Amino acid sequence: MNRICKTAALIAFIALVTPGLAFTQPSRDAATPEAQTASKGADVYVQTLKGVNAYTVSPAGKIALIKGSPFPTVGQMEGINGKYLISAGTNYLHVYAIEANGAVGKQVSTLNTQSYDGAQCGNTNGNGATLDHTGKYFYIELSDSCYAWQTYKLNSNGSLTFIGSHEVTDFQAAVFGNGTNSNIPTIDSSDGFAYAVSGGNSLCTSFVPFRKALAGDLEANSFFTESDPQTPGGWSPLMVAADPNNHLAAVLYPLAGPSCTSGLGASGNRLASYTIDPQKGGISSTNSYSNLASPSLQPYTIGMSYSGNYVALGGFLGLQVFNFSGAAPPTALTGVLLSNQPIEKIAWDAANRLYALSEAGNSPLYIFNVTPAGLVPVAGSPILTGGGGAYGAVGLIVVPK
């Protein structure tokens, strides 16, 4: 597996981004049943220091703040399946009902993660977490002395049932993921596999593959294989996002040679595509260095559209969108937009509307309609979410309806 020294990658990568929590979606899309993507409206949730702001977006793209925002929740917003919101505090998980109008309702259950296997690794505060696409299985990392992923089933009444825990070895949860300081895995379209990015036992970045066990819990994918784009020196992955058709988009750091300490610098980053083996979860790419897209910004977070036709990158200074077509090399749809604005979170709805959130200042939320011709801001964009600033490893969730 091609790798690059974690220290070198961090120097090249972090030097151009602001510290603080990133990816979600997420910059991460909300985990919702595929049936919900048929309609074109959406509910949008932004974590702020004063609570969760909830917005409703009409099929025409008109956005309105839902009465009662910001809604008080304990801890950080981690996942929404359209019926319930899950948040995480230092040790406890909290589940809140989502009302018919999209508002965040009362707490319906709570659970102490320290009562289950995996607690030996630490607490949940500020760590990665995600729901699968069915909205039934919730995965959260516990870390301090080690790294463990706990799995819970979200029941129809809003209660949580512990399914299992998997301890990740060799510091495999320490670096990146879907953003600079978050290690949230991206889940493939079959819900059978998940992929993160980390330092590995040689302190070099690499893919960290998971698979879903029969009970629904995450475990290491021992069948994983990797075939990278052709290049003279090799690659190191920085962040990944899955499309709805068994493919991954990955930002790769190019190596000048096989050594972990040799790289071409952050400006040499490329955006590649991989095909996922639906049986074993291995990934392979037919791309090569000569035909890969070169981002015009230093990427900080990544987000794949629900359609799988576009992938967006947010950076310390701006936003850029690329065409994505399965195994083919991605191509640039736009140059750098919002070049004076840090973009830490990205999400999409089912109508190819792109949501780009900045955690700076009043935390503007930019909304664009995306077409093959480019990006057009929706009326009223950007929305100033305020509330003391947006934050959190997830921070932004979009639920199609």
Secondary structure, DSSP 8 states (H G I E B T S, - for coil): ----BHHHHHHHHHTTS--S-------------GGGGGS--EEEEEEETTEEEEEEE-TT--EEE-TT-SB--SSEEEEE-SSEEEEE-SSEEEEEEE-TTS-EEEEEEEEEGGGSTTGGGEE-TT--EEE-TTS-EEEEEEEESSEEEEEEEE-TTS-EEEEEEEEE-TTTTSS-BSBTTB---EE-TTSSEEEEEE-TTTTB-EEEEEEE-TTS-EEE-TT--EE--B-SS-EEEEEEEE-TTSEEEEEEEE-SSSSTT----GGG-EEEEEEE-TTT--EE---BGGGSB--SS-EEEEEE-TTSSEEEEEETTEEEEEE--TTS--EESS--BSTTS---EEEE-TTSEEEEE--STT-EEEEEEEETTEEEE-TT-SEE--TT-B-SSS-EEEEE-
